[in-house]
């Protein structure tokens, strides 16, 4: 990962591809309606399911209002990558529009099943179905069945866990207690170094957001003060993380930087901010104010705290 200079602190990069430079280039092709770039990139990604899912999701955003994914699937109807891309695009179109009528959902479902049949080992079509069920036809039993299909293909698939977590959030279909209990149960059983441990901080951020929406506490009260989950994430994920970052590393690191910042642990946050570089995520910063400004403010505090320590 290229090291980012603190001198570039005013320049934030909100591109959804983050530091995936190959994906950035292909996104430009997709925005111009070309599908050859996406085809070559997804093929080159191979069976790296984590990176494949990330790239399909980002590219799908560029296919919602364009027809290149449909054209690709028509041109190569037996290509598993083309079918996976079309399933992502169709599902996202339905989710964005909020369309839950039977004809639309049947079409999405058929596309997902066609993708699953074309590549039996690929978890991505099952993840698409999880997203559709979670957002358009909420059903806990069906969601768990689909998650089982994902885990059979990729046991620690990050997006599968996050889909279940999103369903259980108190502002969705669960409750604070159920969300926290589920997150802690899952984290207890995953290996050290897994980014799934960050689910603990996702739960804290969602708990805070829900309390703010319910206006049950003052806005100055943050659950990250003296929060033991921060140390669990530091010890079990950050200090033991893989040398090669996973696809959603920037998003997970933003959750950790955010938690450390609002816990007043600015010196510890400095290393996390350095790894994030300019890739500020909207969440969870937006739960506490204007996201980019909060990111800059706490990044500066982390730098100042480190300078003070060195002078001391």
N, C-alpha and C positions, 0 to 999 in steps of 0.2 A: 504494500500500500504506500503510495507516495506521501512523504511527510509534508505537512502543511505549515507554512510560516505564520507566526502570530502577527506578523506585519500585515497579513491579509485579512485581519479580523473584521473589517467592515464588509468584506465580500462574502456573502453567504450563497450557497448553491443549493437551490431547492428542487433541482431536477429529480424526478422520481427514480431514475436509473442510478442515482448516487455515484459511486466511483466505478461503476461497470462501464468502462469506456467503449467497449465493443457494442454494448446495448445502446448507448447514447447515439452512436453512429447509425445503427439500424433503426432507431426511433425516427431519425430524420428521413430515412427512406420510406418508412411507413406513413409518415405525415404527408409525403408526396404521392401516396397511393401505390408504392412499389412493394411487392411481396418477395422479391428474390433475396433481399437482404435478411428479412426475418427467417426465410426458409434456411439460408445458409447458417445463420447464427444458432437457431434451435437445433439443427442437425449437429453442429459442432459441439453443442453443450452435452450431447449424449445422455448417459444415465446418471449424471449429476442432478438428482431430483430436486435438491434444494435450489440450485441455480436455474434449472429448467423452469420450475414453478414461478420463480421470481421474474424471469424474462418473459414468460407467457403472460403474466399478470400485467406487467408494465406495457408490453406491446398491445395488449387488449384495449388499453385506454386509448390507443391511437387508432383502433379499429372500430370503435363504437359508431362514429358518424361517417366512416369511410367504408368502402366495399372491398378493400384489398384482400382481407381474410376470406371473404366469400369467393372472390375470384381465384385465389390460390387453391382453395378446397375444390372448386370446380375444375381447375386445370389439373390437379393432382388428387383425385378422389380417393386413392388408396394410400396416400402418404399419411402416416400416423401423426406427424408433426402438424400437417395442415389441418387435420381433423381436430387435434387438440387446440390449435389456435382458434378455429371456428367455434368450438364449444365455449372457450373463454369469452370470445367476443359476443356471442349470442346471449350468454348468461349475463354479462355486464350490461348489455343493452336492456334486458328485461329488468335488472336490478335498478339501473339508473332511472328508467321510465316508471318504475313501480308497477309494471304490468304483471298481474297474477292471474289473468284469464287462462282458461284451460288450453286454448290453441297455442298461445305463446309458450306456456310452460311445457306442453307436450313437445313442441319443436326443440326447446332447449334440452329437454331430457333425452330426446332421440339423438341429438348431436353429441351429448356426453356419452351415451351408451355406445355410439358408433366409434368414438374416440377410444373408449375403454376396450372395445373388441379389437381395434386395430393395434393396440399396444397394451397387452394384458398386464405387464409389469409396471406401467406408468401410474403413479398416484394422482396425477393432475386432474383427470376428468372426475374423479371422485371428490376431489377438493372443490371443483366447480359445483358439483351437486350439493355439497355441504353448504356452500355460500348461498345457493338458491333456496334451499330449505330454510336456512337461518333467517333470510331476509324476506322471502315472499310467501312461504308456506310453513311457518314455524311448527315443528314437530320433533320433540325430544327423542323419541324412539327411533325415528328415521335418521336423525342426525347421528346418533350413536352407531347405527348400522353402517352408515356411510363412512364414519370415522374408522370403524373396524376395517373396512376395505382399504382405507389409506394406510393404516398401520400394518396391514399384511404386506404391503408393498414397500413401505418406508417407515419402520417402527417409531422413529423419533422425528417425524416430519413436523417442522415448526408450524407451518400454516394450518395443519390439522388441529393441533393443540389450540392455536389462536382462534380458530373458528368456533371450537367448543367454548372457549373462554368468552368470546363475544356473545354467544347465545346466553350465557349465564350471568352476564352483567346486569346489575339491578335496574338499569334504565332500559333493558331489553326484556328478557323472559325469565330472569332469575332473581336473585336477591344478594345482598352483600354477604350474608353468612354462607350461602351456597357457593358463591363465587370464590371466596377465600378458602373454604374447606376443600373445594375441588382443586384449586391452584396448589395448595400446600400438599395435598395427597399426591398430585402428579410430580411435583418437584422432588418430593421425598424419594421417588423411585427412579428418577433419571440420573445418568452418570455425571460426575463432576466434569466441568468443561462444557456442558451442554447449554446452549443459549436459552433453552426452555426454562431455566432457572429464573430468567428475567420475568416470567409470568407473575412472580411475587410482586414486582414493582408495577406491572400493568394493573394488577388488582388494586394496589394502593392508589394509583392515579385514578382509576375508575370509581373507587370509593369516594375520593375527594370530589370528583366531578358530580357524582350523584348527590352528595351532601350539599354542594353549592346550588344545584338545581332545586333541591328541596328547601333551601334556605334554612337548614336546621342548625348551622353553625356559622360563626363569623368567618369572613373571607381570609382573615389573617392566620387562622389556625390551620396548620399543615400536618398531615399524618406522618410525614417523614422525620419529624423531630423524634429522636430516640427510637427510631424504627429498626428492630433487629433484622428485618428482611434485607436491609441495605447491606449489612455485613455478610449475610448468607449469599447474596448475589456477588459481592466482591470476592469472597473466599471460594465459592464453588464454581462461579463462571469466570469472572474477570481475570483472576490470577491463574486459572487453569485452562483458559480458552485456547482453541486451536491456533496454530501459527498462521494458517490461512483463514482469513475472515469468512464467515458464512455470508450468504447473499443479503440478508437483512441485518448485517452487523451494525450499520449506522443507526437504524431505527432502535435496536436494542440498546446500543451505547447511549443514545439520547435519553432513554428512560433512566439509565444509571446516572448520567451526568445531572439530570433533572433532580433525581432523588438526593444525591449528594449535595447539590446546590441548596435545595430547600431545607436540608438538614443542617446547613451551615458548615459543611465539611469541604470547604473550598480547596484546600491544598490537595486533598485526595481526588477532587474532581478535575484537577489540572491535567493529569495523565489521560483521563477519559476524553476531555475536550481536545487534547492533542491528537488522539487517534481519530476522533470524529472529523477534525479539520473544518472545512466550510459546510459540511453536509448537515445543516440544522434540519431537524424534523419538526413538523407542526405539532405532533403529539409526542409527549404529554404537555409540552410548554403551553399550548393554547388553552389548557384547562385552568391556567393561573393568570392569564393575561394575553398580551400581544406576543405571539410566539417568537418571532425573530428578535424583537427587542429584549425579551427575557433571556434568550440564548446569549446575545451579545453581552448583556449586563453580567450574567453569572460567569461567562467565560472570562471577562475582565477581572472579576473578583477572584477567580481561580488563579489567574496569572499574578495578580497583586499579592495574593496570599503566599504563593511560591517565592516571589521576589523577597517578601518580608522575611520568610524563613531563611533564605540564603544569606541575606544581610545579617540576620541574627547569628 
